[in-house]
Amino acid sequence: MIRTKVLLVSGRRGGKTKEEIKTLMKDELEQAGHEVLIAQNVDDALYLVYHEENVSVMITEADITGYQDGVELIRAVHDINHGTTKTVLTSGRYVEELIELAHLAGATAYWSRPSSMKSLVHLIAQILQDQGEMAAEAMVATAPAMA
């Protein structure tokens, strides 16, 4: 069985909590059957998008290390492969302007934190099933806070 490749762009170093969230995201996605690639910054993410075959979904923080932010990374990835890699912007802050900017850059969805990791797996499954048609409910989907 071919596993779907998911690229996780981890963002700025944010201490133990941020590392724990990244690990939880990676573990949950792997348990759901995905192959998870990790990029520590924009440059790593762009390299992987250029050189890895079939990256189906990229999940990126709004605030990431590199010369661009998460929205600009989404725009660059969308321009590189014309939307074949579906993109999810994630943030611990819910700002309508940020969500709109992500949508305009080509984002497939927005995932608000804190949310359950199961909601992330469900969102990725929905994106893969829909093959990237951005639904309004996916852009504003939030889930209950993690326990």
N, C-alpha and C positions, 0 to 999 in steps of 0.2 A: 504494500500500500504506500502510495506517495504521500508524504506529509507536507502540509501547507507551511510555507516559510513565512514567519512573522518577524519583522525587524522591530526591536524595542530600542528606542533612543532614550537613554536614561537621564540626560540633562545634567545640570550643574550638580556638583557634589553638595549634598544637603545633609550630611551626617548620617547617623545610624538609621533614623526613621526612613529617609529616602532610599537607602540601600535595602532596608527590609521590604519596602513597597515594591522595589524593582525585583527582588528575589521572589516575593509572593506572586507578582504578575508572571514572571518567567515560569515558575513552578506550575501555576494554574494553567497556563497556556500549553505547557508540555504535557500535563496530565490530560488535556483535551485532545492531544494528538498532534499538536503543531511542533514544527522545528523552530526554535527561537534563536535568533541572531541578536547580539547586543552591540550597540554602538554607543560609545561614551561621549560623542560630540557630533557636530554637524559634518565635519570632514570624514569621520568614520562612516557615518550614515550614507553620505553621498558615494563614498567608495564602494560600500556594499551594494547600493542600488545599481551602480554602474557594472560591478563585477560579479555579483551573485546572480544565478539564474532563478527566475520565477519567485521573486519576493512578492508575495500576494498582498500582504498588509504591513504597513508601517505605523507604529504607535509612537508618537513623540510628545514630549512635554512642551508646554508653551514657552517655558524658560529653559533654554539649553545652552551649552557651552559651544562656542564657535563664532563665526562671523555673522551668523544669522540667528533669528529666533525660530521657534517651532512653526509659526505661520509661514515664514520665508522658506524654511526647509520643505514644507508641504508644497509650496509653489514650485520650488526647484525640482522636486521629485515628480510632480505632475507634468512639468515641462519636459523632463528627461524622457519619460516613458508614456506620455500622453494619457495618463490616468489608469494605466494597467495595474499599477501598485495602488491599492486602496489605502487611504490615509486616515488616521484617527488622531485628533489633537486631544491631549488630556491636561488638566490643570486642577489645582486645589482651590481655584477661585472661579466662580461663575460670573462671567462678564459678557453680556449680550454682544457688545462690540467685538470682543475677542472671537466669539462664535461666528459672527457675521464675517469677520476678516478671514477666518479659517475656511468658511464656505466659499468666499470669493477666490481664495487661493487654490481651491480644488479639493478641500477636505471632504471625505466621505461621511465622517461622523465626529462628534465631540463626546468625550467620556469624562464626566465630572468626578472628582475625588473629594471626599472619601466615598467610595462605592464598594460594593462587594466585588470580589474577584470573579465570582460566578457571573455577575452582570457584564463584565468585560468579555468573558468567554462567549456569553450569549450574543453580545454585540458583534463580535468577530464572526460568529456563525451566521448571523443575520446579514452582515456585509457580504460574506462569501456566497450566501444563498441568493441574495439580491443582485450579485455581481456589480455592486457599486452604485446603483441608482440611489442618490441621496434623498432619503425620506426626511421630512420635517421632524418626525418624531425621533429619528436617530440622532439628529443634530442637537436636540435638547434633552436627550434621554439621560436621566439620572437614576440611581438606584439607592436603596437604603444604605446608610453608613455601615462600615465594617464594624463588627462587634469587637 
